[in-house]
């Protein structure tokens, strides 16, 4: 017989993520009349009883063991450094084990032993412990926000609800693989221009600091009657040599301020707008990357069975660009009011016309996830082509820029030499 339980009242907290929960030991009877013992995590006794009821268990006895933070020992700030590749392998292995008929706890035990990533191994250990205490896998993952993104957690939650956790985990792995490929392409395209820029900066500063002063001593015999170009180069060299301890820290502060400014809400808005308008097809390439990410993320969420309003909200947060995030927030509000997804996309110039047209077809045919997947495939191919075109434009421009700057300095140094030869003759 179940006794009366008084819920353990906790004072309200301003931070929902830091609310208190407790671990309860229970003795319960299942539908077959068998007695079961275990532990469960809940905010109070009432919550614990409700969780047991949902599991089909009738509690006979329930006792509080200890109190714990809802963020637990695995708070979002503890675990860092889990690579995308490790998480992708974890997802695929997890999906395979669930598909083979293993329960979540057994799969986590095996993954805990197999993973070579020490940080991920600790996370899996705490996932297993949380699941054993009665939390859903999605709830346990939500406590590790530095490791599992909101997209990941939402998909696992949908998979648990629909009973297709293995399929969802496999889709998560595919999503991560697609995103990683795009990032690799972008990084690969930026390697050469970055190296050229750093090399050019070092060479330019080296010439101004050490080469130009040597020529200045030679030019002293001309009594300051130097060509205009040479005078400018000499002045820049003298300025750099005389105030290097101000100039170099100044540029360091500018770079630091730019990075910090981008992290503010206003700075992020300005930077994200600017990125989409950059010339030499840079802005166009960034737009294609953003659209591909939007379509792939929304396709994955819709296919997993996530509610469309929630899917749009998560997709907006995962877009990586404030302009697109703001546009998707408007789309979400319009859809909540009863509009189709395609209509607000048509009215927003952030998304190309093809996107809204294909989304409209997907809604009408009931295959929105497949249509979004095709959009993502198309724009991922477009990203490849755009990055190749961008590289073919930027690399010659960088080389031309380096050649012009170095050439001007060399010419500026040799012009007085020609003047000295004329005086000798």
N, C-alpha and C positions, 0 to 999 in steps of 0.2 A: 504493500500500500504506500502511496506517495504521501510524504508529509508536507506540511506547509512550509514554503521557503520565502524568506524575506529578501528581496533584492538588495544587493550591496550598492548603496547610493554613493556616487562619486560627484565631487564638485565640478561644475561646468568649467571647461577650459577654453581659452581663446583660440587654441590651435587644435583643429580636429585631428591632425596627424599625430598628436601627442596625447590623445585621450587614453585613459587607463583601461586595461582589460585584465581579466584574471584567468588562471588555469584551474579547471575543475576536474576532480576525479569522480567518475560516475559508476554506478552499478545499474544495469538496465536489462530489460527483457525484450527480445525481438519477436517477430510475428510467429515464429515456431515455438516460442516459449522457452528459448535458451537464454541463460544469463550471460551477459557480456560485461566486462570491466574495461575501462579506458580513461583517457583524459580528453578534455575539450576546452578550447579557448573561446571566451565570450565576454562581452562587457559587463554582464551581470547574470544572476541565476536564471532570470526569465529568458534571456537570450540563449543560455546553455540548454534549457529545457526545449526551446523552440528548435534549436539545431538537432537535438536528439529526436524530436518528433518528426522532423523532415527526413531523418535517416530511418524512420520506422521503428524507433526504439521507445519503450516505455520506461521512464526512469523510476527506480526504486529508492536510490540514495544518490545524493550529489553533495560533494564537499569541496570548498575552495581550498586549493593548494597554495597558490602564491599569486601575487599581482605582477603584471608585466606591462611594459609600454607597448602601445599599439604599433609603434615603429620597431619594437623589439630590439634585440642586440644586433639585428641586421638592419640598422637604420640606413637611410639612403646615402648618408655620407661616409659609410664605413668601407663598402666594397667598391673599388675603382679598378680600372685597368683590365677589364674583361674584353678581349678583342672581339670584333665582329665575327671573325673566322671561328673562334672557339664557340661562340654562341650559336653560330650556324650549324656547326657539327653537333653540338648538344641537342639542338632542335630536331635534326634529322634522326639521330640515334634514339631520342625520346619517342619520336613518331613511330619508328620501326618497332620499338618494344611494346608500345601501346597497341599497335596493329596486330602484334603477335599474341596478344591476350594477357600481357602482364598488367598488374594494377599499378597505379601511380607510385606508391611507396616502393614496391619492388624495383620498378624502373629507375627511380631516383637512387636507390642503394647501389645498383650496378653502375649508373652514370657517375656517382660519387667516387667509385673505385677506379673507373676507367679514364676519367678526364685527366689530362696532363697539365691543365691550367690550375695552379694552386688556388688562386682567388676564386675561380668558378667552382672548384671543389668545395670550398668553404660555404659558398652560396647554396650549392646543392644540398649540403649537410643541413643547413638551416631550413631549406624548403622541405626536406624530408621530415624534420622535427615538427615543423608547423602543420604539415598535412597529417601527421600522426596524432597531433593534438586536436584535430578536428577542423582545421581551416581548409577551404577549397584551394586548389593549386593556384588559381588566379589571385586569390586573396593573399596567399603566401608570396607570390611573385610581386604583387603590388607593394610589398614592404621593402623591395630592393629596387627602387626607382632609378638608381644609377646604373643598374645592370639590365633590367627589363623595362623597355619603353612603354608608354601608355598604349601604343598600338599593339605591342606584344601581349600585354595583359588583357586588353579588350578582346583580342582574338581568342586567347585561351579561355576566357570567360564564356564567350559565345560557343566555343567548341565543347566545353563542359555541359552547357545548357542543352545543346543539340545532340550530345553523345557522339560527336565526331572529332574528338580531341586529336587523334592521330592525323587526320586529314588537315586540320587547322595548323598543327605544328609543322607539317610538311610545307604548307603554304607560307608560313612565317619564314621558314628557311629559304624558300624560293624568293620571297620578297627581299630578304637580307642580301641574298646573292645578287639580285638585280641592282640594288642600291650600291653594293660594293663595287660592282663592275663600272657603274657610272662614275663613282668617286675616283676609281683607278684611272679611268680614261682622262678625267679632268686633271688629276695630279700629274699624269704622264705628259699631258700637253703643256703643263706649266713648268716642267723641270728645265727644259732648255732655255726658254726666255729668262727664267729666274737666274740661272747660272751666268748667262750672258750679262744680265743687269748687274749682278754682284761683281763680276770680273771687270766690267766697264767702270763701275764706281771705284774699285780699288785702283785701277790703272789711272783714272782721271785724277784722283787724290794724290797718287804717287808722283805723277808728273808735276802737279801744281806745288807739291811740298818739297820735292827734291830735284827735279830736272830744271824747272823754270828758274830757280835761284842761281843755278850754275851759269845760265845764259845771261842773267841780269848783270853779273860781274863783268862778263865780256862786253856787254853793251854800255858799260860805264864810260867808255871812251867816246861815246857819241853825244855826251853831254845832254842826255834826256831827249834828244831829237829822234824819237822812235815812231814807227808807224802806228796808226790808231789802234789796229787790231792787237799789236804787241803790247801797247800801253794797257789795254783792257785786261789782257791775260796776266800781265805783271801785277796789276792792281789786285786781281782776284787771288793770285798767289801770295802776295804780301798780306792780304786780309786773312787768308786761311792759315798762314804761318803765324801771324801775330795773335789771332784770336781762336785758334783751334780748340782751346779749352772751353770756349763758349759755343762755337758753331756745332761741334759734334754732340755735346750734351743737348743742345737746342733741338736738333733733329731727332735725338733719342726721345726727348719729352714730347715732340710732335707725334711720333709714332705711338708712344704710350697713350697719349691723349686720344688719338684716333681709335685705338683698340678699346679703350675704356668708354669712349663716347658711343661706339657701335653697340655696346652692351646696354646702354640706356634705351628706354622706350622711344624717345624722340629721335635719338641718334640712329637707332635701328630702322625707323621709318624712313628717314632721309637716305640712309645708305642703301636700303633695299629698293627704293624708288630709283636712285641713281644707277644702281647696277643694271636695271632693266633698260636704261637709256644709254648705256655706254656705246661708243662708236666702234667701228671696225668689226662689226658683227659680234662683239662680245656680249652686248645686251641681248641680242637675238638668241645666242647660244644659251645664256642663263635662263631665258624664258622657256626654251625647249626642255632644258633639264628640269625646271620647276613643274612644267605641265606633265612630263613623263612621271615624275615622282607623285604628283597629285593623282593621276589616273591609276598608277600601279597600287598605291596605298588604298584608294577608295575601292578598287576592284577586289583587292584581297579582303577587305573588311566586309563588303557586301556578299562576297562568296562564302565567307565564314558565318553569315547570318546575323551580323551585328545590325542593330537598329539604325536606319538611315540617318536619323538626326544625330545620333552618337557617332556614326561613321564619318559624317561631314565635319563634326567638331574635332575628332581625332586627326582627320586628314588635314584640316586647317593648321593644327598645331605642328604637324609633321612636314608641312610644305617647305619650311626653311626660308620663306620670304614673307615679309609683313604685308605686301600688296596682295599677294595671293591669299594669305590668311584672312585679311579683311574682306576680300571678295567672297571667300567661302563662308565666312560668318554671315554675310548677307544672303547667300544661297540657302544656308541652314534656316535662317529666320523666315525666308519666303516659303520654303518647303513645309516648315511647321505651320504656316498659315494656310497650307493646302495647295500651293503651286507645285508644278513639276520641277525636277532638277534642271532640265534643259532651259526653261524660260529665263531664269536669272542669269544663266551662263551666256545666253544670247545677248542679253542687255549689258554684259560686262566685257569691255574690250581687252581685259587681261587674258582671256581665253580665246584662242583662234576659233573661227567659225566652224571648222571641221569637228572640233571637240563637242560643241553644243549639238551639232547635227547628229553625230554618232551616239551621244548620250540620249537624245530624243528617240532615236531608233531603238536603242537598248531598252528604254522605258516602255515603249509601245509593244515590243516583242517579249518583254519579260526576261530579257537576257542582258541586264545592265552590267553585271560583272564581266561577262564575256566581251561585251563591247568596250568597256573600260580597259580590259586587258589588251584588246587590239589597238586602242589608242596609245597605251603605254608602249607596246611593241613598236608601233610606228615612230613615236617620238624618241625612243631609245636609239633606233636606227638613224633618225635625223640628228641626234646628238653626236653620234659617231662621225657622220658626214660633216657636221658643223665644226667639230673640234679639229678634224683634219684640215678643213678650209681655213680655220682660224690660225692653226699652226703655220700653214703656208703663207699667211699674211703677216703674222707677228714676227716670225723669225727673220725674214728679209728686212723688215722695218727696224728691228733691234740692231741688226748688223749695220744697217745704213746709219742709224743714229750714233752708234759707237764710232763708226768710221768718220762721220762728220765732225764729232767733238774732238777726237784724237787728231784728225787732220787739221782742224783749225789751230790747235795748240802748236802742232809741228810747223805749220806755215807761219804762225805768229813769231816763232823762234827763229825761223830762217830768213824772214823779210829783212831784219836789221843786218844780217850777214851780207846780203846782196848790196845793201846800202853802203856797208863798210868797204866792200870790193870796189864800188863805184868811186868812193873817196880816195882809195889807194891809186886807182887809175888816173 
